[in-house]
Amino acid sequence: MENQKNTEALANQVLAYAHDLMLAQKKPAWEAKKILIEQGYDEGLVETIVANVQQQREANIKAAKRNITIGAICLFGGLIVTIGSYAVAVAANGGRYVATYGLIIIGAIQLILGLVQYNRFKYWK
């Protein structure tokens, strides 16, 4: 039982170090593997953990692209509805129009968050 705890602790230590190397220091996977193996960690464990970190990166990039897409759709959809309804009101020599500021603001926030998220993981190889 204690051996299992030691193995889990070692795996968590290697995982944290791999995250630091690949995310904070922006080291490519091959370089992170090399550094971890040089530190004396088991090659099989290092391979598994670096592959896991790579999968997390890919999932984060996919989520970022989704956030960018949804944000852009909301932002530009809100702008189109607002500008379109305003143009119709002006063409009719007055009248009411719809200002979808909530959709525009939420879309802009979502788009910015997606861009920040994407930029965080874009160069991480």
MODELLER restraints for C-alpha pairs under 7 A, 6 or more apart:
rsr = mdl.restraints
at = mdl.atoms
rsr.add(forms.Gaussian(group=physical.xy_distance, feature=features.Distance(at['CA:15:A'], at['CA:49:A']), mean=6.05, stdev=0.5))
rsr.add(forms.Gaussian(group=physical.xy_distance, feature=features.Distance(at['CA:18:A'], at['CA:32:A']), mean=6.54, stdev=0.5))
rsr.add(forms.Gaussian(group=physical.xy_distance, feature=features.Distance(at['CA:18:A'], at['CA:50:A']), mean=6.64, stdev=0.5))
rsr.add(forms.Gaussian(group=physical.xy_distance, feature=features.Distance(at['CA:19:A'], at['CA:53:A']), mean=6.90, stdev=0.5))
rsr.add(forms.Gaussian(group=physical.xy_distance, feature=features.Distance(at['CA:21:A'], at['CA:27:A']), mean=5.62, stdev=0.5))
rsr.add(forms.Gaussian(group=physical.xy_distance, feature=features.Distance(at['CA:21:A'], at['CA:32:A']), mean=6.09, stdev=0.5))
rsr.add(forms.Gaussian(group=physical.xy_distance, feature=features.Distance(at['CA:22:A'], at['CA:28:A']), mean=6.27, stdev=0.5))
rsr.add(forms.Gaussian(group=physical.xy_distance, feature=features.Distance(at['CA:22:A'], at['CA:29:A']), mean=6.85, stdev=0.5))
rsr.add(forms.Gaussian(group=physical.xy_distance, feature=features.Distance(at['CA:22:A'], at['CA:32:A']), mean=6.59, stdev=0.5))
rsr.add(forms.Gaussian(group=physical.xy_distance, feature=features.Distance(at['CA:22:A'], at['CA:124:A']), mean=6.34, stdev=0.5))
rsr.add(forms.Gaussian(group=physical.xy_distance, feature=features.Distance(at['CA:23:A'], at['CA:124:A']), mean=6.19, stdev=0.5))
rsr.add(forms.Gaussian(group=physical.xy_distance, feature=features.Distance(at['CA:26:A'], at['CA:124:A']), mean=5.22, stdev=0.5))
rsr.add(forms.Gaussian(group=physical.xy_distance, feature=features.Distance(at['CA:27:A'], at['CA:124:A']), mean=6.97, stdev=0.5))
rsr.add(forms.Gaussian(group=physical.xy_distance, feature=features.Distance(at['CA:27:A'], at['CA:125:A']), mean=6.95, stdev=0.5))
rsr.add(forms.Gaussian(group=physical.xy_distance, feature=features.Distance(at['CA:28:A'], at['CA:124:A']), mean=6.69, stdev=0.5))
rsr.add(forms.Gaussian(group=physical.xy_distance, feature=features.Distance(at['CA:28:A'], at['CA:125:A']), mean=4.59, stdev=0.5))
rsr.add(forms.Gaussian(group=physical.xy_distance, feature=features.Distance(at['CA:29:A'], at['CA:50:A']), mean=6.60, stdev=0.5))
rsr.add(forms.Gaussian(group=physical.xy_distance, feature=features.Distance(at['CA:29:A'], at['CA:125:A']), mean=6.05, stdev=0.5))
rsr.add(forms.Gaussian(group=physical.xy_distance, feature=features.Distance(at['CA:33:A'], at['CA:46:A']), mean=6.28, stdev=0.5))
rsr.add(forms.Gaussian(group=physical.xy_distance, feature=features.Distance(at['CA:33:A'], at['CA:47:A']), mean=7.00, stdev=0.5))
rsr.add(forms.Gaussian(group=physical.xy_distance, feature=features.Distance(at['CA:33:A'], at['CA:50:A']), mean=6.96, stdev=0.5))
rsr.add(forms.Gaussian(group=physical.xy_distance, feature=features.Distance(at['CA:36:A'], at['CA:46:A']), mean=6.77, stdev=0.5))
rsr.add(forms.Gaussian(group=physical.xy_distance, feature=features.Distance(at['CA:37:A'], at['CA:43:A']), mean=6.02, stdev=0.5))
rsr.add(forms.Gaussian(group=physical.xy_distance, feature=features.Distance(at['CA:57:A'], at['CA:121:A']), mean=6.55, stdev=0.5))
rsr.add(forms.Gaussian(group=physical.xy_distance, feature=features.Distance(at['CA:61:A'], at['CA:118:A']), mean=5.74, stdev=0.5))
rsr.add(forms.Gaussian(group=physical.xy_distance, feature=features.Distance(at['CA:61:A'], at['CA:121:A']), mean=6.42, stdev=0.5))
rsr.add(forms.Gaussian(group=physical.xy_distance, feature=features.Distance(at['CA:64:A'], at['CA:114:A']), mean=4.64, stdev=0.5))
rsr.add(forms.Gaussian(group=physical.xy_distance, feature=features.Distance(at['CA:64:A'], at['CA:115:A']), mean=6.87, stdev=0.5))
rsr.add(forms.Gaussian(group=physical.xy_distance, feature=features.Distance(at['CA:64:A'], at['CA:117:A']), mean=5.51, stdev=0.5))
rsr.add(forms.Gaussian(group=physical.xy_distance, feature=features.Distance(at['CA:64:A'], at['CA:118:A']), mean=5.09, stdev=0.5))
rsr.add(forms.Gaussian(group=physical.xy_distance, feature=features.Distance(at['CA:65:A'], at['CA:114:A']), mean=6.55, stdev=0.5))
rsr.add(forms.Gaussian(group=physical.xy_distance, feature=features.Distance(at['CA:65:A'], at['CA:118:A']), mean=6.95, stdev=0.5))
rsr.add(forms.Gaussian(group=physical.xy_distance, feature=features.Distance(at['CA:67:A'], at['CA:110:A']), mean=5.95, stdev=0.5))
rsr.add(forms.Gaussian(group=physical.xy_distance, feature=features.Distance(at['CA:67:A'], at['CA:111:A']), mean=6.22, stdev=0.5))
rsr.add(forms.Gaussian(group=physical.xy_distance, feature=features.Distance(at['CA:67:A'], at['CA:114:A']), mean=4.72, stdev=0.5))
rsr.add(forms.Gaussian(group=physical.xy_distance, feature=features.Distance(at['CA:68:A'], at['CA:110:A']), mean=6.68, stdev=0.5))
rsr.add(forms.Gaussian(group=physical.xy_distance, feature=features.Distance(at['CA:68:A'], at['CA:111:A']), mean=4.62, stdev=0.5))
rsr.add(forms.Gaussian(group=physical.xy_distance, feature=features.Distance(at['CA:68:A'], at['CA:114:A']), mean=4.71, stdev=0.5))
rsr.add(forms.Gaussian(group=physical.xy_distance, feature=features.Distance(at['CA:68:A'], at['CA:115:A']), mean=6.33, stdev=0.5))
rsr.add(forms.Gaussian(group=physical.xy_distance, feature=features.Distance(at['CA:71:A'], at['CA:107:A']), mean=4.10, stdev=0.5))
rsr.add(forms.Gaussian(group=physical.xy_distance, feature=features.Distance(at['CA:71:A'], at['CA:108:A']), mean=6.01, stdev=0.5))
rsr.add(forms.Gaussian(group=physical.xy_distance, feature=features.Distance(at['CA:71:A'], at['CA:110:A']), mean=4.54, stdev=0.5))
rsr.add(forms.Gaussian(group=physical.xy_distance, feature=features.Distance(at['CA:71:A'], at['CA:111:A']), mean=4.16, stdev=0.5))
rsr.add(forms.Gaussian(group=physical.xy_distance, feature=features.Distance(at['CA:72:A'], at['CA:107:A']), mean=6.14, stdev=0.5))
rsr.add(forms.Gaussian(group=physical.xy_distance, feature=features.Distance(at['CA:72:A'], at['CA:111:A']), mean=5.86, stdev=0.5))
rsr.add(forms.Gaussian(group=physical.xy_distance, feature=features.Distance(at['CA:74:A'], at['CA:103:A']), mean=5.84, stdev=0.5))
rsr.add(forms.Gaussian(group=physical.xy_distance, feature=features.Distance(at['CA:74:A'], at['CA:104:A']), mean=6.33, stdev=0.5))
rsr.add(forms.Gaussian(group=physical.xy_distance, feature=features.Distance(at['CA:74:A'], at['CA:107:A']), mean=4.55, stdev=0.5))
rsr.add(forms.Gaussian(group=physical.xy_distance, feature=features.Distance(at['CA:75:A'], at['CA:103:A']), mean=6.35, stdev=0.5))
rsr.add(forms.Gaussian(group=physical.xy_distance, feature=features.Distance(at['CA:75:A'], at['CA:104:A']), mean=4.42, stdev=0.5))
rsr.add(forms.Gaussian(group=physical.xy_distance, feature=features.Distance(at['CA:75:A'], at['CA:107:A']), mean=4.22, stdev=0.5))
rsr.add(forms.Gaussian(group=physical.xy_distance, feature=features.Distance(at['CA:75:A'], at['CA:108:A']), mean=5.66, stdev=0.5))
rsr.add(forms.Gaussian(group=physical.xy_distance, feature=features.Distance(at['CA:78:A'], at['CA:100:A']), mean=5.37, stdev=0.5))
rsr.add(forms.Gaussian(group=physical.xy_distance, feature=features.Distance(at['CA:78:A'], at['CA:103:A']), mean=5.45, stdev=0.5))
rsr.add(forms.Gaussian(group=physical.xy_distance, feature=features.Distance(at['CA:78:A'], at['CA:104:A']), mean=5.13, stdev=0.5))
rsr.add(forms.Gaussian(group=physical.xy_distance, feature=features.Distance(at['CA:79:A'], at['CA:104:A']), mean=6.53, stdev=0.5))
rsr.add(forms.Gaussian(group=physical.xy_distance, feature=features.Distance(at['CA:82:A'], at['CA:98:A']), mean=5.51, stdev=0.5))
rsr.add(forms.Gaussian(group=physical.xy_distance, feature=features.Distance(at['CA:82:A'], at['CA:99:A']), mean=4.87, stdev=0.5))
rsr.add(forms.Gaussian(group=physical.xy_distance, feature=features.Distance(at['CA:82:A'], at['CA:100:A']), mean=5.85, stdev=0.5))
rsr.add(forms.Gaussian(group=physical.xy_distance, feature=features.Distance(at['CA:85:A'], at['CA:97:A']), mean=4.96, stdev=0.5))
rsr.add(forms.Gaussian(group=physical.xy_distance, feature=features.Distance(at['CA:85:A'], at['CA:98:A']), mean=5.90, stdev=0.5))
rsr.add(forms.Gaussian(group=physical.xy_distance, feature=features.Distance(at['CA:86:A'], at['CA:97:A']), mean=5.09, stdev=0.5))
rsr.add(forms.Gaussian(group=physical.xy_distance, feature=features.Distance(at['CA:89:A'], at['CA:95:A']), mean=4.94, stdev=0.5))
rsr.add(forms.Gaussian(group=physical.xy_distance, feature=features.Distance(at['CA:89:A'], at['CA:96:A']), mean=5.93, stdev=0.5))
rsr.add(forms.Gaussian(group=physical.xy_distance, feature=features.Distance(at['CA:89:A'], at['CA:97:A']), mean=6.01, stdev=0.5))
